[in-house]
Amino acid sequence: MAMEEQTDSTTAVPDITEDVATLAGSDDVTRYPIAPGYRVNVRTGPGTKYGIVRTLPYGMKVPVYCQKPGERVTGPYGTSNVWDNIANGQFVSDAYVHTGSDGYIAPRCD
């Protein structure tokens, strides 16, 4: 079981403050909160071996467009192999997203 690493202000991972407005857009999709107190890495695929695209800030809510099985990760919401697609080519472990379910809440990604 992998644990998705968390970042802090001393890492070289880019912050997404400039992208928060984009992620918080006005479309009608449901947004789910990231676990309180966590800055979660967004990756190019469903696992911790995929590259980091950005890091979500504290208190972020994200859309879940589709979900994909991948690496099993343990987080504040349990252990899961489900990864949430939050934007084109961008995934976060469902173990860090409060969807209210241990299973799939969106269609599977192609």
C-alpha positions as CSV (number, residue, x, y, z in Angstrom):
1,M,0.0,0.0,0.0
2,A,1.4,3.3,-1.0
3,M,0.7,6.5,0.8
4,E,0.4,9.6,-1.3
5,E,3.1,12.0,-0.1
6,Q,2.1,15.4,1.0
7,T,3.9,18.6,0.2
8,D,4.8,21.6,2.3
9,S,6.2,25.0,1.5
10,T,9.8,23.7,1.3
11,T,9.3,21.4,-1.7
12,A,9.9,22.3,-5.3
13,V,6.4,21.2,-6.4
14,P,4.5,24.1,-8.0
15,D,1.6,25.5,-6.2
16,I,-1.7,26.1,-8.0
17,T,-2.9,29.3,-6.6
18,E,-3.1,30.7,-10.1
19,D,-5.2,27.7,-11.1
20,V,-7.7,27.7,-8.3
21,A,-10.1,30.0,-10.2
22,T,-10.0,27.5,-13.1
23,L,-10.7,24.5,-10.9
24,A,-13.5,26.4,-9.1
25,G,-15.1,27.3,-12.4
26,S,-18.8,27.9,-12.8
27,D,-19.9,24.6,-14.5
28,D,-22.7,22.6,-13.0
29,V,-20.5,19.6,-11.9
30,T,-20.5,18.5,-8.2
31,R,-17.3,19.4,-6.3
32,Y,-16.0,17.2,-3.5
33,P,-13.7,18.5,-0.7
34,I,-10.1,17.4,-0.3
35,A,-9.4,16.1,3.2
36,P,-8.9,19.0,5.7
37,G,-5.3,19.8,6.4
38,Y,-3.9,18.1,3.3
39,R,-2.3,19.6,0.2
40,V,-2.7,16.8,-2.3
41,N,-0.5,16.1,-5.3
42,V,-2.3,16.0,-8.7
43,R,-0.7,13.4,-11.0
44,T,-0.7,12.6,-14.7
45,G,-2.1,9.1,-14.0
46,P,-3.6,6.8,-11.4
47,G,-0.5,6.2,-9.2
48,T,2.3,7.8,-7.2
49,K,4.8,6.9,-9.9
50,Y,3.1,9.3,-12.3
51,G,4.5,12.8,-12.5
52,I,3.1,15.6,-10.3
53,V,1.2,18.3,-12.3
54,R,0.4,20.5,-9.4
55,T,-0.5,20.5,-5.7
56,L,-4.0,21.3,-4.5
57,P,-4.1,24.0,-1.7
58,Y,-5.8,23.4,1.6
59,G,-9.6,23.5,1.6
60,M,-9.9,22.8,-2.2
61,K,-13.0,21.2,-3.7
62,V,-12.6,19.3,-6.9
63,P,-14.9,18.0,-9.6
64,V,-14.8,14.2,-10.4
65,Y,-15.4,13.7,-14.1
66,C,-14.5,10.0,-14.1
67,Q,-12.6,7.5,-12.0
68,K,-10.0,4.9,-12.8
69,P,-8.5,2.0,-10.9
70,G,-4.8,2.3,-10.2
71,E,-2.3,2.1,-7.3
72,R,-3.7,1.4,-3.9
73,V,-3.2,4.4,-1.6
74,T,-4.0,4.9,2.1
75,G,-5.2,8.4,3.1
76,P,-7.6,10.0,5.6
77,Y,-10.6,8.4,3.9
78,G,-9.3,4.9,4.0
79,T,-7.4,2.7,1.5
80,S,-8.4,2.8,-2.1
81,N,-7.2,2.0,-5.6
82,V,-9.7,4.4,-7.1
83,W,-8.3,7.6,-8.7
84,D,-10.4,10.6,-9.5
85,N,-10.0,12.5,-12.8
86,I,-10.3,16.2,-11.8
87,A,-9.2,17.7,-15.2
88,N,-7.9,16.5,-18.5
89,G,-5.0,14.1,-17.6
90,Q,-5.1,15.0,-13.9
91,F,-5.7,12.5,-11.2
92,V,-5.9,12.5,-7.4
93,S,-6.3,9.5,-5.1
94,D,-9.9,9.0,-3.9
95,A,-8.5,8.3,-0.5
96,Y,-8.0,12.1,-0.1
97,V,-11.3,13.2,-1.6
98,H,-14.5,13.1,0.5
99,T,-17.0,11.7,-2.0
100,G,-19.2,10.0,0.6
101,S,-18.5,6.6,-0.9
102,D,-15.8,3.9,-0.8
103,G,-16.6,3.0,-4.4
104,Y,-17.2,4.7,-7.7
105,I,-19.3,7.8,-7.8
106,A,-18.6,8.7,-11.4
107,P,-18.2,6.8,-14.7
108,R,-15.0,4.9,-15.3
109,C,-12.4,6.8,-17.4
110,D,-11.6,5.3,-20.8
